[in-house]
């Protein structure tokens, strides 16, 4: 199975991932994920955000004191 990177790039060039996380359901998702992370990890733990998109989670986790590395297309 081959990954079609052009298709992936095109999708994210036309999809507002940051804006998605500004909606009610996106804010709920963000809050739940951050709560789950804080249940198992405490700052200044290191987190590798693979597929972090527009860095929304990365910003929020950095504000809480986590050490972060991000990788994405």
MODELLER restraints for C-alpha pairs under 7 A, 6 or more apart:
rsr = mdl.restraints
at = mdl.atoms
rsr.add(forms.Gaussian(group=physical.xy_distance, feature=features.Distance(at['CA:17:A'], at['CA:54:A']), mean=6.78, stdev=0.5))
rsr.add(forms.Gaussian(group=physical.xy_distance, feature=features.Distance(at['CA:18:A'], at['CA:54:A']), mean=6.12, stdev=0.5))
rsr.add(forms.Gaussian(group=physical.xy_distance, feature=features.Distance(at['CA:18:A'], at['CA:56:A']), mean=6.57, stdev=0.5))
rsr.add(forms.Gaussian(group=physical.xy_distance, feature=features.Distance(at['CA:20:A'], at['CA:26:A']), mean=5.72, stdev=0.5))
rsr.add(forms.Gaussian(group=physical.xy_distance, feature=features.Distance(at['CA:21:A'], at['CA:27:A']), mean=5.52, stdev=0.5))
rsr.add(forms.Gaussian(group=physical.xy_distance, feature=features.Distance(at['CA:21:A'], at['CA:30:A']), mean=6.99, stdev=0.5))
rsr.add(forms.Gaussian(group=physical.xy_distance, feature=features.Distance(at['CA:43:A'], at['CA:64:A']), mean=6.87, stdev=0.5))
rsr.add(forms.Gaussian(group=physical.xy_distance, feature=features.Distance(at['CA:43:A'], at['CA:65:A']), mean=5.10, stdev=0.5))
rsr.add(forms.Gaussian(group=physical.xy_distance, feature=features.Distance(at['CA:43:A'], at['CA:66:A']), mean=4.63, stdev=0.5))
rsr.add(forms.Gaussian(group=physical.xy_distance, feature=features.Distance(at['CA:44:A'], at['CA:65:A']), mean=5.51, stdev=0.5))
rsr.add(forms.Gaussian(group=physical.xy_distance, feature=features.Distance(at['CA:44:A'], at['CA:66:A']), mean=4.50, stdev=0.5))
rsr.add(forms.Gaussian(group=physical.xy_distance, feature=features.Distance(at['CA:44:A'], at['CA:67:A']), mean=5.85, stdev=0.5))
rsr.add(forms.Gaussian(group=physical.xy_distance, feature=features.Distance(at['CA:45:A'], at['CA:66:A']), mean=5.41, stdev=0.5))
rsr.add(forms.Gaussian(group=physical.xy_distance, feature=features.Distance(at['CA:45:A'], at['CA:67:A']), mean=6.03, stdev=0.5))
rsr.add(forms.Gaussian(group=physical.xy_distance, feature=features.Distance(at['CA:46:A'], at['CA:66:A']), mean=5.94, stdev=0.5))
rsr.add(forms.Gaussian(group=physical.xy_distance, feature=features.Distance(at['CA:46:A'], at['CA:67:A']), mean=4.48, stdev=0.5))
rsr.add(forms.Gaussian(group=physical.xy_distance, feature=features.Distance(at['CA:46:A'], at['CA:68:A']), mean=5.65, stdev=0.5))
rsr.add(forms.Gaussian(group=physical.xy_distance, feature=features.Distance(at['CA:47:A'], at['CA:66:A']), mean=6.97, stdev=0.5))
rsr.add(forms.Gaussian(group=physical.xy_distance, feature=features.Distance(at['CA:47:A'], at['CA:67:A']), mean=6.18, stdev=0.5))
rsr.add(forms.Gaussian(group=physical.xy_distance, feature=features.Distance(at['CA:47:A'], at['CA:68:A']), mean=4.96, stdev=0.5))
rsr.add(forms.Gaussian(group=physical.xy_distance, feature=features.Distance(at['CA:47:A'], at['CA:69:A']), mean=6.46, stdev=0.5))
rsr.add(forms.Gaussian(group=physical.xy_distance, feature=features.Distance(at['CA:48:A'], at['CA:68:A']), mean=5.88, stdev=0.5))
rsr.add(forms.Gaussian(group=physical.xy_distance, feature=features.Distance(at['CA:48:A'], at['CA:69:A']), mean=4.87, stdev=0.5))
rsr.add(forms.Gaussian(group=physical.xy_distance, feature=features.Distance(at['CA:48:A'], at['CA:70:A']), mean=5.90, stdev=0.5))
rsr.add(forms.Gaussian(group=physical.xy_distance, feature=features.Distance(at['CA:49:A'], at['CA:69:A']), mean=6.03, stdev=0.5))
rsr.add(forms.Gaussian(group=physical.xy_distance, feature=features.Distance(at['CA:49:A'], at['CA:70:A']), mean=4.67, stdev=0.5))
rsr.add(forms.Gaussian(group=physical.xy_distance, feature=features.Distance(at['CA:49:A'], at['CA:71:A']), mean=6.37, stdev=0.5))
rsr.add(forms.Gaussian(group=physical.xy_distance, feature=features.Distance(at['CA:50:A'], at['CA:70:A']), mean=5.90, stdev=0.5))
rsr.add(forms.Gaussian(group=physical.xy_distance, feature=features.Distance(at['CA:50:A'], at['CA:71:A']), mean=5.00, stdev=0.5))
rsr.add(forms.Gaussian(group=physical.xy_distance, feature=features.Distance(at['CA:50:A'], at['CA:72:A']), mean=6.25, stdev=0.5))
rsr.add(forms.Gaussian(group=physical.xy_distance, feature=features.Distance(at['CA:51:A'], at['CA:71:A']), mean=5.90, stdev=0.5))
rsr.add(forms.Gaussian(group=physical.xy_distance, feature=features.Distance(at['CA:51:A'], at['CA:72:A']), mean=4.62, stdev=0.5))
rsr.add(forms.Gaussian(group=physical.xy_distance, feature=features.Distance(at['CA:52:A'], at['CA:70:A']), mean=6.17, stdev=0.5))
rsr.add(forms.Gaussian(group=physical.xy_distance, feature=features.Distance(at['CA:52:A'], at['CA:71:A']), mean=6.49, stdev=0.5))
rsr.add(forms.Gaussian(group=physical.xy_distance, feature=features.Distance(at['CA:52:A'], at['CA:72:A']), mean=5.99, stdev=0.5))
rsr.add(forms.Gaussian(group=physical.xy_distance, feature=features.Distance(at['CA:53:A'], at['CA:72:A']), mean=6.26, stdev=0.5))
rsr.add(forms.Gaussian(group=physical.xy_distance, feature=features.Distance(at['CA:58:A'], at['CA:68:A']), mean=6.84, stdev=0.5))
rsr.add(forms.Gaussian(group=physical.xy_distance, feature=features.Distance(at['CA:62:A'], at['CA:68:A']), mean=6.85, stdev=0.5))
